[in-house]
Amino acid sequence: MNRRALLRGAAKLAAGSSAFLVAPSGLEAFAGQVATDRNGPMTWISTTETSPWQTRPLRPAGWRWDTLDVQVGEESDAPAIEGFGACFNELGWTSLQALSSEDRETVLEELFAPGKGGNFSICRMPIGANDFSRKWYSYDETPGDLALEHFSIANDLETLVPFIQSAQRYNPKLRVWASPWSPPSWMKRNKFYAEAKAHPGQVDNGIREDQLGREGEDMFLQEEPYFEAYARYFGRFIDAYKQKGIAVGMVMPQNEFNSAQSFPSCTWTPEGLARLVRHLGPVMEERGVQVFFGTLERGNRQLLDRVMDDPQAGRWIKGVGVQWAGKSAVSAIHKKYPELTLYQSEQECGDGKNDWNYAGYCWNLMKHYLRNGVRGYMYWNVSLERGGMSHWGWPQNSLVTVDAKTRKYQFNHEYYVLKHVSHFVQPGARRLEAEGTFDDVLAYRNPDGSIAVILRNESDVERPVNVTVGNTTVPAMMPANSFSTLFVAHA
């Protein structure tokens, strides 16, 4: 596409021509135009607090004194993106059950169907209970059952299995990875699922003083029979889900291993995790499943170093999951271990209000992670009932809010922020450097050569911007306090 032809297209858009206009559903609409328009289609979509996902005309070409400019590089050695997604939690599924079957399918199609909406391609799930499960449970709560004779995923057949299978109907190639929040309680020193008392306003979990855990200690029983049984527990989980048509391709040994929480949790030292990984690695290799380190919720790369320095454990680690305060370590990890795949494993969860300001904060999180080598980006809750309350009394945000009384739903601000990236940035895309007088930007080149440039205008006035890729310049207008995506197919 040359500059003169692109500017002719921009002028047509400004005049109201439909030559380049595409439906907000996005990538599918492009396919029918590629053959008929030799310049290739392009689109400019913006989201404000009151008007999400609006296809807008490009700005007429011409000089303006207040025009910002973004110059996007054409080459990249950045890690290839593997995908975007969220987490399959039990309360996500139960909230969607309040909708009519038609509305529920509309939500699932919007999130998971390739090219339709969120375009989700990789998602997380818990191994047993997490903080957004219906209650505490594991797959084997029979004390001393090292042979796992009582192992069962019966609980998940009501929630997580149909949730994932429903997503797979729209994206059969959906990738799934998993991590536990807690082992079976009898495998822990305190014989309890939690390690901290409830915070003020939360539900009392009944933990005793002598059952409290703390950061920097191994709450898992550090004995070989327990490590062996727990590794087989992971294997039984992989096998049981495979029988349901769900291939779990990667596991992390523990969610937030430094955090003693009032909900399912388990603290580990890096050395304790290394002992587990020595057993877990071979069991997962037999099943073709990768092992990542994490999830890391502390800004301390040395916690990873201590596992990687163990030759019997480090050789099994293929990647790292980073979340919360771990964002402070993601750059250092990527620089020291460029061969490891980095995932942002859980976007910070908010307070259940789902407001516009927090959506802006989430954009900054996404920008930080993606600029520092992350290949997979996972939002947290897919859907929650209004208020976003967990079983343990912690309100959190979600992509979708369901009003159980009216049986209505809405996509929240954070969904549209994520969609501005995930809809257009395909697996295999590489991040492009962007510079100029405006830098609140992410830019990607997809494997098919198309370009996605995502911009945030944080100011209270609309701002004109010229986006330049190579010899091509696209003039556009960013609405006040908005997120926008410029997509140019086959640039």
N, C-alpha and C positions, 0 to 999 in steps of 0.2 A: 504494500500500500504506500503510495507516495504522498508527499505533503499536499500537493495541489488537489489531488483527487479527494483526500480526506477533508480538506477545507471546503470543497464543493459540497460534500456530504453534510458538513456542519451547517453550511448556509441553508441547505434544504430543510434540515431539522428546524432551524430558526424560523423558516418561513412556513412551517407546519407540514412539510412533506412527510409521508410515511416511509420514505425510502429506506431509512435505517431504524425505524422504530420497532422495538420488539416487546413482546408481552413480558410482564414482570415474572412469569414463571421461568424465564431465562433460557438456559442452554438448549432445551429442546426446540425453542422457537428459532434459534439461530440456524439449525440444521437445514431447514427448508430454504434459507436465503443464500447460503453459501454458493450454491450452483448458479443462481440467477444474478448475483451481484459480485462482479469480479473484484471489487475493492474489499469485500468482506464486510459483514455487519459489525456494528458497534452499538453499545448502549451505555446510558448514564442513569443510574438509579440512586435515589437519595432517601434517607430516613430522618425525620425530625420527631420530636416528642409527640406531636399530634398527627403526623402523616407518615406512617411507615411505608417503606418499599414503593416509592413512586418513580415511575419512568419519566424522565424529564428531557426536554430538548437541549441540545448543546447550545452554548452561547455563540452568537454570531462572531465570526473572526474579525479582528480589529484591535487596535491599540487602546489600552486603558491604563491610566497612571497607577491604579491600585491593584493591577493584576499580579497575583503570585505566580511563581513558576516552580514546576517539579520536573526534574530531568531524570529519567529512569534509564539505568544502564541496560545494556543488551546481553551481556554475558554474566555468568554466575557459576561459582564453585560451591555455593551453599548446599547443605544437605537437602535431598529430595523430600518433599512433604509426603507422609504416608496417609494422612487423613485427619478428619475432624469428627467429633461426636460428643457423646454424653455418657451417663451411667444408667444402667438398668437397675433401678431400686424398686423394692416392693411397693412403697407408697406411691411411686410413679404409676405402677400398674393399677393399684386399687383406686387411685384418683380418676384414671381414665375410664374405669368401669361405671362411673356415675353418668357418663355421656351415652347418648344413643349410639348404636353400633355404627351408624352412618357417620356421625361426627367423630367417633373414635378412629375410624378408618381414614377420615380426612386428615386428622392430626398425624397419624402414622405415615401416611403418604407424603405429607408435606415435609416431614423430618427425614425420611429414609429413602424415598424413591430417587434414584440418580437423575440429576438435572431438573428436579421439580422445585425443591425448596432448599432445605438445609443441606441436602446432599451428603448426609452422614455416611461415613464409610468405615469407621472404627470406633468401638464403644467398649466401655468398662462394665464389669459386673462384680458383685461381691461373692466370696466363697463363704456361705453361711450368712449370719446376721451382720448388718452394719447399722449406722445411726439412722438410716431411713428404711429399716425393715419394720414389719408389723409388731415384732416383739423379739426377744432374744431366742436364738436357736443355733444349733450346729447340726452337722450331718451325722453325728454320733455322740450322744450325751450319756452313754452307758459307761460309768466309771470303770477304768481298768481294761477296757476293751481294745487292747493293743492289736488284736487280730482283725478289728473293724467288722466284726460279725453283724453289728447292728447299724452299719452305715446305710443311710437312706437320704435321697433328695426329695422325699415325698412333699415336704413343705414347698419346695420350689415349683412343683408341678401346678400349684395354684396361682403362682405369681410370675416369677422370673422366667420360667420356661415359656409360658404363653406370650409373655412380653417380648422376649427375643424372637420367638418364632413369628410373631406378628410383624416385627420389623423385617425379618428375613423375607417375608412375602413380597416386600417392596424392594429389598436389596438382597438378593440371594448371596452376593459376594461380601456381605457385611462381615468385618473382622471383629472378634471379641477377645478381650483379655480379662484377667481376673486377679483379685487379691483378697485375702481374708482380713477382717478387722480383729478377729479373735480366734484362736484355736478352740477346740472343745474345752470346756472349762476344767475338766479333770486332767488335762495336760498342762495346766498352769499351777504355779505354786500357791496362788490364793484360792484356787477352786471356784472362781467367780468370773463372770464374763466382763465386768467393768473393773477399773482400777482407781477411780476417783469418785468422790461424793458429787451429787448433783449440785449445780450452781443455783443461786437464789432464783426462784421462779420456775425451775425445772422440776420434773417428776422425781421424787425420791426413789433411787434404785435399790435401796436396802443394803448397800455395802457396809461391812463392818470396818472399824479402825484397823484391825489386823490384816485386812485384805487389800489395803491401799497399796498401789504401786508407785513408782517414781522413775523419772528419766534416768538413764544410765545403768539400769539393772535388767537382768534377764528374768522375766516373769515366767517364761516357758521353762519347764523342767529340763535341766541340762544333763539328760541321761540318754545313752544310745538307744535303748528300746523306744523311747518317746520320739526321738528324731526319726528313727526308722518308720515308726507308725505314722507320724505326721506327713512324711514324704509320701507314703502309700495313700494317706488320706487325700492328698492333692491328686494322686494318680486315679483314685476311685472317682473323684469329682470330674476329672477330665473324661474318664470312660463313661460315666453316667450321662453326662451332657452330650457326648458323641452319639450315644444311643438315641437321643432325642433330636438328632440332626443339627446339633450346635457344636461346631469345632472351636474350642478355646485354644488360641494359638500362642499365648504367652501368659505367664504368671509372674507376679511379684510376691515375695514371701510374707510381707506384712504391710498393712496400711499404717503410715505414720508411726514408725517403730519407736520414736522417742516420746510419744505422748500417752500419758496415763489419763484416760477419759472416763466420763460418767456413763458412757455407752460402750458397746463392745470395743475392746482395745487390748493391746498386749505390748508391753515395752520389751525391747531387746537391746543388747549391746551389739556393736558391729561384729565382735568375736562370736557372740551367740548366733547371729544371723549367718556368719560364715560356716559354723558347724551345721546349721540346717541346710545351707546351700550345697554342702558336700554330699548330702543325702538326696536332696531334691533334684540336683542337676541330672544324675543318671536316670532317675525315674521319669523326668520330663523328656529327656532325650529319647527314651524308648518310645515315646508317644509323639515325637516330632514337635514338642512344645518348647519354646524359648523361656529362659529365666532372666528377668530384669532385676536390678537392685532397686529396693524402695518399698513403699513410697517414702521419699526423703522430704521431710517438712522442716528441716533446719538448714540455715545458710552456712553449712560447714562441709566442705568437700572432703575433709579428712575422714569423715564417717564412711564415705565410699572407699577412700584409699585403704582403710584398714581391712576391708573385705577383699579388694583387688590385690592387696599385697599377700594374701593367703593363696598360694599357688593351687591348692586343692579346691578352693571355692571360686577364686577370681576367674578361672578358665571357663566357668559356666555362665558368667554374667555377660549378656549381650546388649544390655541397655540399662537406662536409669529412668525411673519415674520421679518427677519433681513437682511439689505443690507447696502452697502457702509460703512460709518463710524460706523454703528451699529455693525460691526464685533468686535469692541473693547469691546462691552458689552455682546457678545454671551456667553462667559464662565461664567460670573457672573449670567446671566439669568438662564442658565442651572443648576447652583449650587443651586440657591434659589428656582427655580420652576421646579424641575425634572419631575413633572407630566405634564408639558406643552410640546406639540410637537413644535419643532423648525424647521423652514424652512429658508434656505438661499433663499430669495425671488427674488433677481435680481442680477446676477453677474455683476460686474463693466464692463462698456461698451466700453472702448477703444476710439480710435480716427478715425476709419474708415480705418486704414492702414492694420489691420489684420496681423501684423508682428510676427515673431517667438519669439522675446523678450517678447512681451505682453502675448503670450501663456504661457511662463514660469511664469510670474506674476500671471496669472489665476490659474495655478497649485498650487501656494503658497496660493492663496485665498481658493481654494477648500480644500486643506490640513488643513488649519486653521479651517474652518467651520466644516468639518467632524470630526476633532479631538475634537471638543468642543460641541458635542451633537446634531448636526443638522441631521434631518431625511430625509429632502427633499432638493434637490439642483437644482435651476432653473437658466439656462443660460438666456440671455436676447433676443436679436433678432435672430430669426430662419434664416431669409434670408433678404438681402437687395441688391439693385442695387449697382454697383461698386461706391465706395466713401462713401457709407453708410449714405447719408445725410437725415436728418429728414425734415419734413415740415417746421420746425422752424429754420432750418439752423445749426443743430448740427450733425457732422459726427460721426458714431459709428460703432463698429465691429459687425460681425454676423457669424453664423456657416457656412452659404452658401453665396457666392457672385455671383450675376447674372450680366452678361454683356448683357444689353438689345439690343444693336446693333447687336451683333453676335449671340444672343440667346444661349449662352453657360453659364455654371455654374462651380463653383469649391467649394469643401469643404475646409474650411480654417483651419489653424493650431489649433485654439482653439477647433474646432470640434473634432479633433483626440485626443487632451488632454482629453476632456470630455469623449469621447468614450472609452479611455483606462480604465476608471472607470465604466461608465454606461453600457457598453456592457456586463461586467462580473459580476457586483455587482447587485444582484437581490433584489426586494422587500422582506423584512424580513431578509436581511443579517445583521450581527452584526460585528462591527469593532473589529479587534484583535490588541492587543498591539504588537509592533515590536521594538526590541532593537538589539544592536550589534555595529559593527564599521561603519555602514552605516544606517542613519535614515531618508533619504529623501524618505519616504515610506508610503503608506497606505495599509492595509491588511484587508480582510473580509472573513468571513465564511458564505456561503449561506445556506438557509434552507435545501438544499439537501446534505449538507456536503462538497460541493466543496469549494475550496479556491482560492481567487484572491489576488495577491500581485502586487501592482503598484509601480514602482520605477522610480525616475528621476536621471539621470546622468548629472549633470550640467557642468562637466569638459569637456575639449577639447580633451580628450583621452578616448579610450574605457577602461572599467573597468570590471574585472572579479568579480563575486559575487556568494556566496553560500547562498541560501535561505533555511532555516531549519524550518520545521513545525513538532513538536513532534520529532520522531525518523527518519524523512525523510529529506534528504538534496538534493537540486536540484542545480547543478552547471550551471551557465549561464554567458553570456557576455553582458554587457550593452554597446551599441555603444556610441561614443562620442556625447555629447550634445543631449541626447535622453530621451524619455519616453518609458518604457517597462512594460508589464504585463505578469506575470506568472499565468497561470490558471491550476489548478490541479482538475480534476473532481473526486468526491468521495474519497477525501484524507483520 
